[in-house]
Amino acid sequence: MPTPAEVDAALERFAALDEKDVGERWTFRGKPMDVRYALYRTIEEAQEVLVGAAGAPHPESRRILALAQRAFGDLRGLLIGLPTDLLDRAPGDTEWPLREVLRHVLLVEGRYAVATRYAVDRAEGDPMRVGDDKLPTLATIDVGGDMSQILARLRAVRAETDRRLDDLPAAAMTRPSQWVHYDVDVRFRLHRFGAHLIEHTIQCEKTLGALGWRATEGRRIVRHLTALLGEIENLAGPAGAREIETRLVERAASLTRA
C-alpha cells in the first residue's frame, strides 16, 4: 500500500497538469487514451467502491460524517500542493490569508467534536453547554509549516471526530444541544461538520481567486477524486480508500516513466 506521502505526491502531480498536459497520451488496456482519462478512470473505480459500500448498514452518524469527510476531500483537492507563499498572502486588508482560514477550520472542527460528544454523554442535570475549559482554543492550534503539513493535521483532527462520533446509537441523534444561540440536537450538530467545511472551502476559493490563482484542469478533476476518497474512507473503510490510492500512485508513476 502507498504511504500518505506517496498519495499526496501523486495528487500533487496530477493537480499540476493543465489542459495540454492532461491531453497527453496514456495507455489504457493496451490502447491509446489520454492522461485525463487516467484520472477519470480512477474516479470510476472510486465510484464502484463507494456504491458497493453504500448499501451496507451504517449508523446515521457515520453516513452524516461521511459527507463531512467528502467535504474535507474537496478542500484537500483544492489546496494540495499549493506553494507555501500563497498561505500567507491576504487578499485584502480585512480578509484572512489561507493559513488563518485553516486555523479557524481546525479550531471549529475540534470544538464541534467536543461539544457534540458532550451533548451525547451529559447527564440530564448537567449544563446544556460544555465548559469553555474543555474546548480547544486558538492558542492550541498549530498551522505552522507548508500546506501538506496543515492538511495532515486537519485530516488527523477529522479522524478524531469520526472516532468520537461516527457510531452513535439512534437515540443519541435527538439529544438536545445548543449551537450559537439556537436550541438544536445532535443530528443538527453532526450536519454542521460538513457544512462548515464547505463554507470555508468556498472562502479559500474566493481568496485564491482574489490572489490571481487559477486552478488547472488536473486539479479540477482531482477535487472530485479526493472528495470521493473522503466518503469512501467512512463508508468502505481504510481498505477501500487504499485500493483506489494504490491505482492513483501507479498511474502517476506511469506519467513519470512516459
N, C-alpha and C positions, 0 to 999 in steps of 0.2 A: 504494500500500500504506500502511496506517496506521503511524504511529510507535509505538514501545513505550509512550510516554506516553499516546497516544490509546487504545491497547488497555487499559492499566491503568485509564484513566478510565472506559471502557465497563464493564469488570468491576466497578469500584467502584460505578458507577451501578446495575447490576443487583443487586449484593450488598446494597445498602442497602434493597432493596424487600422489604417484609414481605407477609403473606398478602393483605391488602386491595389492596396496590399491584399484585401480580402478577395479580390478578383483573381489573384494568382492561382496557378494550378495546384490542386491537391487531389490525390488518388483515392478513390473510394471503391472498394471491391474490384480492384484491378482496372478501373476505368477512370478517365479524367473527370474531375469535378473542380470546384474552386474552394479556397480557404474558407470562404463564407459558409459553405455547407459543412465544413468541419465543425463549426460552432453550432449550426442548426441541427446537425445530426446528433450532437451531444445533448441539445435541448430535447430532441425527440426521445432519446434514451432516458433522459431525466423524467420526462412526462410519463413514460411507461412505468418507471419505478414508482412515481407518485400515485398513479392510478391504481397500481397494484396494492399500495399501502392504504389508499383512501377508503377501501371497502372494509378494512379491518375495524373491529370495535375499539374506539378510542374514547377516553373520557372527554367531556365537553371542554374542560380546561385545557387539555392538550391540543384539541383542534383549534381553540382560540389562540393559544400561544404559538401554534404553527404559523398562523397568519402574521404574528409579530416577528417570527424568525424569517418569514418571507420578506417582510418589510426591511429587516436588517440586511438580508441578502441584496436587496435592491440598493440600499445605501452603500454597502460594501462594493458592489459593482460600479457605482458612480465614482467612488473615491480611490479605489485600489490603484496603487502605482502612481498617484499624482505626486509631482515634485514637492519637496518639503517647503519651498519658498511660498507656495500657494496657501499653506496652512496659516500663515501669519499676516497675510495681506488683507486689510479690511476694505470692503467695497465702498465705504463712506464713513463719515465721522461718527455716526450713531449706530452703525451696523457692526455686528460681530464678525471677526475672521473665522475661518473654518475651525481652528483649534478651540475657540470659545464655544462654538456651536456644539462640538463634540464633547467638550467638558460638561455642558448642560445636559446633553443626551445621556452621558454616563451617570451623572448625578441623579437625574429623574428616574432612570431605569432602576437604580439601586433603591431609591426612596419608594417608588411604586411597589417594588417587590417586598420590602419590609412592611409597608402599610397594608398590603393585600394579605400577606401571611398573618399579620396581626388580626385583621378582620375575621379570618378563618378560625383562629385559635382563641381569641379573647373570651373570657367568661362574661356572663350576662351583666355582672355588676361592674365590669371594667369600663374605663372611659372609652368613648367611641373612637377617639384618635390615639394613635401610638405616640408616645412621648418623643419630643424632639431629640432627646439624648440617645435614642435608639436609631435615629436616621443618619445616613451618610450626609456629610457636609462638603461644601466646595473645597475645603482645606484637605480633604481626604482623597480628592480626585486627581489622578496623575494623567496628564495629557502631554508629557514630555516625549521627545523623540520624533520619529518620522510617521508617515501615515500608516505604514504596516504595523508599527508598534501600537498605535492608538486603536486601530481596528481590532487587533488581537485582544486588547483589554476589553473593548466593547463586546467582543464575541464571548469572552470569559464571563463577563457580567450577565450577558443574556443566558448563558448556560446555567449560571447560578439561579436566575429567575425560574428557569424551567425546572431545575432540581427542587425548588421550593414549592412550585405551584402547578406543575403540569399533570398531576394525578389526583386532583381533588374529587371527593365524593359529590354526588349530585346535590345533596343537601347543603353543601358549603356554598354553592353558587348564589344562593339568595341571602347569605349572611349580610347584615347591614354594615355599611361603612360610610365614610364621608370623603368627598373629593372636592377640593377648593371649598365652596360654601354650600355644596349640594349633598343631600342625603341620597346615597346610591347603594348598590350591593356589590358583592364580589364579582359577579358576572360583568357588571359595568366596568369595574376596575381592570379586569383582565383584558377587555377590549381596548382599554386605554394604551396598553403597551404598543400594539401595532400602529394605532392612530398617531401616537406621539412620534414614533419613528418616521412615519410617512410625512408628518408635518415638517420635521427638521431635514428630511431628505430634500423636500421642496425648497426649504431655506438654503440648503447647500447648493442646489441647482441655481437659485437666484444669485447667490454670492459668486459662484463661478462665472455665470453669465456677465455679471457686472464687472468682473475682472478681465473679461475678454477671452475666457477659456471656452473652447468648443469641443464637444465630445466627438470622438472618431466613430465611424460605423462599427468598428470592432467593439468598442466599449458599449455602444447602444445594445448590441446583441449580448454581450457579456452580462449586462444588468439583468436581462431576462433569465439567463442561466443561473446566476448567483441567487436570484430570488427563488427559483425552483429548488436549488440546492438547500436553501434555508428551510423551506417547507418539508422537503424530504427528510432532513435531519430529525424533525419532530415526529413525522408520521411513519417513516420507514426505518428510522433509527440510523445510527452512525454507519452501519454496514452499507445501507443503500446509498448514502451520500458518498462514501469512499469508492464505491463501484464506479460512479459517474466521474468522480475526481481522477481516478486512475486513467480512464479513457481520455479525459481532458489533458492530462500531463503527457500521455503518449502522443496525442495529436499535436501538442505544442512542440514536442521534441521532433516530430516529423517535419515541421516547418523549418526548424533549425538545420536539419540534415539536408533539406531541399535547397 
